Amino acid sequence: MKKMFPILFLAVSASLFSQAKGKVIKIKDGDTIVVLLSDNTEQTLRLAEVDCPESGQAFGKNAKQFTSGQVFGKTVTFYNLGNDRYGRGVAGVFYDGDKYLSREIVKAGFGWWYFKASKNTELQKLQDEAKERKLGLWADKTAVSPWDFRKAKRTKGKVSKS
């Protein structure tokens, strides 16, 4: 029961937000999916609590493949928790009954617990376990977090003033 508390907390908290269902029709990357809603509109969802390697980053393709293998073509239940700065819905996504997609990604070692926007310490523990077992991206001793990768990419072209 102790392990289920963070997931139950998210589900109960998310019930305060809008719940919807949709069929996953596209995987943009490891932490972004597109669902087809019942009214035939598409919605892009950024997964809550997880940050996966970028497309041009080591393990980016692996993270996308993992997410695809978990949910592509399936009907998922999701809870919109708000929007990110790009206008994508940030959502907790559940599939196959009670599987929480962000949890499964972190557990398999294909994404980082996004501690900047999550208080779900179970994900920290799962990340530590995946790292210890060298699962997924943790097989690389020099794995770079997506936020550091993006920061380096932004600053790469800037000239330093000396």
N, C-alpha and C positions, 0 to 999 in steps of 0.2 A: 504494500500500500504506500510505503514511503516514496518509492520510485515513481509511482503514479501521481503523486501530489502535484508536481509542477505541470504535468499535462492536464490534469483535471482543473487546476487553477487557471491555465490558459483557456481551456474549454468554457469554464464558467465565466471568466472575465470576458471572453470573446462573445458570450451569449448577449452581452450588453451591446455588442456591435452587430452589424448585419451578417446573417448567415445565408449562404447561398450554395447551390450545387452547379457544377458544370463539368463538361467533358473536356479533358486535356487534349488539345489538338496541336499544340506546338511546344517545344522545349527551346527557349531562347538560349539559355545557359544553365549552369547547375542550380542557380537560385531564382530563375525567372521562367514562368510558364505562361501559356495562353490557354484560357478555357472558353469553350463555347457554351453560352448560357441558354436557358430554355426559350428565350425570345429570339434566338439566333444571332445575338450580338456576341462579340468577342471581348474578353477582358484580360489584360495583362496583369499578372500577379507577381510581385516580388515577395519571396518567402521571408517570413518573419524569423528573427533570431539566428539566422545563419548567413554567412558570406562565403561564397565559393570562389575558387580561382577564376580569373578572367579568361576569356577565350584565347588570348595570346600568351597566357601564362602556363607554366608547367602544371599539369593535371587539370587544366580547364576543360579539355575534351572529355577526360575521364569523369569529371563531375557531371557534365552534361549527359553523358551516357548513363551514369548511375541514376540520375533523376528521371531520364527517359524510361529506363527499365522499371522504375518503381510506379510511374503514374501515366505514361503516355497511353492514350486511348481509353483511360479509365474515367469514370465519373467520380469526382472528388467533392467533398464538402469543405467549404472555406469560410473563414471569418475575416471580414475586412477590418483591419485595425487602424486604417488611415491611409494616407498617400505619402509617397516619398517625393523628393524634390524633382523627379522626372514625371510626376503625375501617375505613376503606377500604383495600383492598390497594394498595400503591404498586408499580407494575409497569413494566417495560420491555416495550413492545408492538411486535411485528413483524408485517408484512403484505406481501402480494404478493411473497413470497419472502424478501427480505432488507431491506426498507424498515423503518427504525426510526421510529415515529410521532413521537416527541418531536423527533427531528432534522428531519423534514419540516416540522413546525410552526414551529420556529425559523427554518429556512431560508426559509420562505415569508413570514416576518414576522408570524406570528399568535400568537407567545408569546415570553416572555423565557426565556433560559437561567437555570435556577434554581440559581445558583452556590452558594447556601447549602447545598445538598444534593447537589452534583455536582462532580466533578473533571474532567469531560469538556470539556477546553478546545477541542475541535473545535466544540462548540456555541457557545462564545464567539466564535470566528472566523466562524461562520455568522451569528450575530446581528449582528456588526459589518458583514458584507457586506450583510445585509438592510437594516440601518440606512442604510448608505451609498447603497444603491440605492432607498431610500424605499419598500420593499415593505411591504404590509399596514399594520399599526399604525404603522410608521415613517414613513408619509406625514404623520402628525401630529407636528409639531415639539415639542408639549407632551405627548407620550404619558407616562402615569403608570403605573408598575409596579403590578401587582395587589397586592403586599404594601404599598405606600404607599397605594393606594386603600382597602384594608381597614383600615389603621391610621387613616386620616382618617375613615372611616365610624364606627369605634369611638369616636374621641375627639370627634366632632362634637357629640354630645349632652351632653358633660360641661361643667360650669360651672367656669370658672377662679376660684380663690380669690385675691383681691387685697387 
